[in-house]
Amino acid sequence: MKRKRRNSLVARFLFLGKPYFGEVIPPRSVVKLLAPWGNHQGRVFRIGYYSRQDGLDCVWLVNEKGEYEQTTDQNSISEDFQILRRSDESDWFGFNREVLGPISTEELLKLERV
């Protein structure tokens, strides 16, 4: 007996996860956490490059040391964070781009005042 093929959209959903169709904050943008997340309230993060495996709804938060520290989603970014600087980065996944490195405290304070 021949197996029935799954609809390609169903297969895509099962293997690649739910696609995201809302507004996406560009990588290298700078955000400040306003919501109480443990001891992290008031911290400033940069948005890391997205991963094709995770999709555009999985936002990586990069700390001042340049480490990909935490993840959140796009809805949480709009509700719990203040966008201090929106990047003009056009490459969502960071192909052929430099890795986000450490940032000094002075640079973070300068971005926070903007």
Phi and psi restraints in degrees (value plus and minus 20) as a CYANA .aco file:
   2 LYS   PHI    -102.2   -62.2
   2 LYS   PSI     114.9   154.9
   3 ARG   PHI     -97.8   -57.8
   3 ARG   PSI     122.6   162.6
   4 LYS   PHI     -98.9   -58.9
   4 LYS   PSI     112.8   152.8
   5 ARG   PHI     -94.5   -54.5
   5 ARG   PSI     123.7   163.7
   6 ARG   PHI     -96.6   -56.6
   6 ARG   PSI     133.0   173.0
   7 ASN   PHI     -80.0   -40.0
   7 ASN   PSI     117.9   157.9
   8 SER   PHI     -82.2   -42.2
   8 SER   PSI     -52.3   -12.3
   9 LEU   PHI     -89.2   -49.2
   9 LEU   PSI     -57.9   -17.9
  10 VAL   PHI     -85.6   -45.6
  10 VAL   PSI     -64.9   -24.9
  11 ALA   PHI     -82.4   -42.4
  11 ALA   PSI     -61.3   -21.3
  12 ARG   PHI     -81.7   -41.7
  12 ARG   PSI     -62.5   -22.5
  13 PHE   PHI     -83.5   -43.5
  13 PHE   PSI     -62.7   -22.7
  14 LEU   PHI     -87.0   -47.0
  14 LEU   PSI     -57.6   -17.6
  15 PHE   PHI    -115.7   -75.7
  15 PHE   PSI     -49.7    -9.7
  16 LEU   PHI    -128.1   -88.1
  16 LEU   PSI     -27.0    13.0
  17 GLY   PHI      67.7   107.7
  17 GLY   PSI     157.6   197.6
  18 LYS   PHI     -95.4   -55.4
  18 LYS   PSI     106.8   146.8
  19 PRO   PHI     -92.5   -52.5
  19 PRO   PSI     134.2   174.2
  20 TYR   PHI    -132.8   -92.8
  20 TYR   PSI     109.7   149.7
  21 PHE   PHI    -137.1   -97.1
  21 PHE   PSI     -13.6    26.4
  22 GLY   PHI    -108.0   -68.0
  22 GLY   PSI    -186.5  -146.5
  23 GLU   PHI     -92.8   -52.8
  23 GLU   PSI     113.9   153.9
  24 VAL   PHI    -132.5   -92.5
  24 VAL   PSI     108.3   148.3
  25 ILE   PHI     -98.5   -58.5
  25 ILE   PSI     111.2   151.2
  26 PRO   PHI     -88.4   -48.4
  26 PRO   PSI     131.3   171.3
  27 PRO   PHI     -81.0   -41.0
  27 PRO   PSI     136.9   176.9
  28 ARG   PHI      54.1    94.1
  28 ARG   PSI     -17.5    22.5
  29 SER   PHI     -91.8   -51.8
  29 SER   PSI     138.6   178.6
  30 VAL   PHI    -136.6   -96.6
  30 VAL   PSI     109.8   149.8
  31 VAL   PHI    -150.7  -110.7
  31 VAL   PSI     135.2   175.2
  32 LYS   PHI    -141.0  -101.0
  32 LYS   PSI     110.9   150.9
  33 LEU   PHI     -96.6   -56.6
  33 LEU   PSI     102.7   142.7
  34 LEU   PHI    -121.5   -81.5
  34 LEU   PSI     -49.4    -9.4
  35 ALA   PHI     -98.4   -58.4
  35 ALA   PSI     132.5   172.5
  36 PRO   PHI     -97.1   -57.1
  36 PRO   PSI      79.2   119.2
  37 TRP   PHI    -129.2   -89.2
  37 TRP   PSI      61.6   101.6
  38 GLY   PHI      40.9    80.9
  38 GLY   PSI    -148.1  -108.1
  39 ASN   PHI    -113.5   -73.5
  39 ASN   PSI      -7.8    32.2
  40 HIS   PHI    -113.9   -73.9
  40 HIS   PSI     -23.3    16.7
  41 GLN   PHI     -80.0   -40.0
  41 GLN   PSI     111.6   151.6
  42 GLY   PHI      72.1   112.1
  42 GLY   PSI     -27.8    12.2
  43 ARG   PHI     -91.9   -51.9
  43 ARG   PSI     131.2   171.2
  44 VAL   PHI    -127.5   -87.5
  44 VAL   PSI     111.3   151.3
  45 PHE   PHI    -146.0  -106.0
  45 PHE   PSI     138.0   178.0
  46 ARG   PHI    -124.9   -84.9
  46 ARG   PSI     130.3   170.3
  47 ILE   PHI    -104.6   -64.6
  47 ILE   PSI     105.3   145.3
  48 GLY   PHI    -102.9   -62.9
  48 GLY   PSI     152.6   192.6
  49 TYR   PHI     -88.5   -48.5
  49 TYR   PSI     128.3   168.3
  50 TYR   PHI    -101.5   -61.5
  50 TYR   PSI     139.0   179.0
  51 SER   PHI    -130.6   -90.6
  51 SER   PSI     116.4   156.4
  52 ARG   PHI     -81.6   -41.6
  52 ARG   PSI     -52.2   -12.2
  53 GLN   PHI     -88.2   -48.2
  53 GLN   PSI     -61.1   -21.1
  54 ASP   PHI    -103.1   -63.1
  54 ASP   PSI     -51.1   -11.1
  55 GLY   PHI      72.4   112.4
  55 GLY   PSI     157.0   197.0
  56 LEU   PHI    -100.2   -60.2
  56 LEU   PSI     -32.2     7.8
  57 ASP   PHI    -105.4   -65.4
  57 ASP   PSI     -31.8     8.2
  58 CYS   PHI    -116.3   -76.3
  58 CYS   PSI      85.9   125.9
  59 VAL   PHI    -119.1   -79.1
  59 VAL   PSI     104.3   144.3
  60 TRP   PHI    -112.2   -72.2
  60 TRP   PSI     109.9   149.9
  61 LEU   PHI    -118.6   -78.6
  61 LEU   PSI     105.6   145.6
  62 VAL   PHI    -124.2   -84.2
  62 VAL   PSI     107.5   147.5
  63 ASN   PHI    -102.3   -62.3
  63 ASN   PSI    -196.3  -156.3
  64 GLU   PHI     -88.4   -48.4
  64 GLU   PSI     -38.2     1.8
  65 LYS   PHI    -105.6   -65.6
  65 LYS   PSI     -24.7    15.3
  66 GLY   PHI      66.2   106.2
  66 GLY   PSI      -5.2    34.8
  67 GLU   PHI    -114.8   -74.8
  67 GLU   PSI     117.2   157.2
  68 TYR   PHI     -94.9   -54.9
  68 TYR   PSI      81.0   121.0
  69 GLU   PHI    -115.1   -75.1
  69 GLU   PSI     -67.2   -27.2
  70 GLN   PHI    -159.5  -119.5
  70 GLN   PSI     142.7   182.7
  71 THR   PHI    -142.4  -102.4
  71 THR   PSI     135.6   175.6
  72 THR   PHI    -171.9  -131.9
  72 THR   PSI    -195.0  -155.0
  73 ASP   PHI    -136.0   -96.0
  73 ASP   PSI     151.3   191.3
  74 GLN   PHI     -83.0   -43.0
  74 GLN   PSI     -58.4   -18.4
  75 ASN   PHI     -83.3   -43.3
  75 ASN   PSI     -59.6   -19.6
  76 SER   PHI     -85.0   -45.0
  76 SER   PSI     -56.4   -16.4
  77 ILE   PHI     -80.6   -40.6
  77 ILE   PSI     -63.9   -23.9
  78 SER   PHI     -93.0   -53.0
  78 SER   PSI     -46.9    -6.9
  79 GLU   PHI    -113.1   -73.1
  79 GLU   PSI     -58.9   -18.9
  80 ASP   PHI    -127.1   -87.1
  80 ASP   PSI     -24.4    15.6
  81 PHE   PHI    -145.5  -105.5
  81 PHE   PSI     132.1   172.1
  82 GLN   PHI    -124.1   -84.1
  82 GLN   PSI     108.3   148.3
  83 ILE   PHI    -103.5   -63.5
  83 ILE   PSI      93.4   133.4
  84 LEU   PHI    -103.8   -63.8
  84 LEU   PSI     -59.2   -19.2
  85 ARG   PHI    -168.5  -128.5
  85 ARG   PSI     105.1   145.1
  86 ARG   PHI    -114.3   -74.3
  86 ARG   PSI     103.2   143.2
  87 SER   PHI     -94.3   -54.3
  87 SER   PSI     136.3   176.3
  88 ASP   PHI    -122.6   -82.6
  88 ASP   PSI       0.4    40.4
  89 GLU   PHI     -80.7   -40.7
  89 GLU   PSI     111.7   151.7
  90 SER   PHI    -123.8   -83.8
  90 SER   PSI     -33.1     6.9
  91 ASP   PHI    -118.9   -78.9
  91 ASP   PSI      81.5   121.5
  92 TRP   PHI     -83.7   -43.7
  92 TRP   PSI     -52.4   -12.4
  93 PHE   PHI    -123.0   -83.0
  93 PHE   PSI     -23.5    16.5
  94 GLY   PHI      53.9    93.9
  94 GLY   PSI       6.5    46.5
  95 PHE   PHI     -87.8   -47.8
  95 PHE   PSI     114.7   154.7
  96 ASN   PHI      38.7    78.7
  96 ASN   PSI      11.2    51.2
  97 ARG   PHI    -138.7   -98.7
  97 ARG   PSI     135.9   175.9
  98 GLU   PHI     -92.1   -52.1
  98 GLU   PSI     128.8   168.8
  99 VAL   PHI     -89.8   -49.8
  99 VAL   PSI     124.8   164.8
 100 LEU   PHI     -85.5   -45.5
 100 LEU   PSI     100.7   140.7
 101 GLY   PHI    -117.3   -77.3
 101 GLY   PSI    -194.8  -154.8
 102 PRO   PHI     -84.7   -44.7
 102 PRO   PSI     135.2   175.2
 103 ILE   PHI    -149.4  -109.4
 103 ILE   PSI     119.9   159.9
 104 SER   PHI     -95.1   -55.1
 104 SER   PSI     139.7   179.7
 105 THR   PHI     -82.6   -42.6
 105 THR   PSI     -56.7   -16.7
 106 GLU   PHI     -83.3   -43.3
 106 GLU   PSI     -61.5   -21.5
 107 GLU   PHI     -85.5   -45.5
 107 GLU   PSI     -60.3   -20.3
 108 LEU   PHI     -83.3   -43.3
 108 LEU   PSI     -62.9   -22.9
 109 LEU   PHI     -84.4   -44.4
 109 LEU   PSI     -58.1   -18.1
 110 LYS   PHI     -82.7   -42.7
 110 LYS   PSI     -63.0   -23.0
 111 LEU   PHI     -87.1   -47.1
 111 LEU   PSI     -54.2   -14.2
 112 GLU   PHI     -88.4   -48.4
 112 GLU   PSI     -50.5   -10.5
 113 ARG   PHI     -99.0   -59.0
 113 ARG   PSI     -38.5     1.5
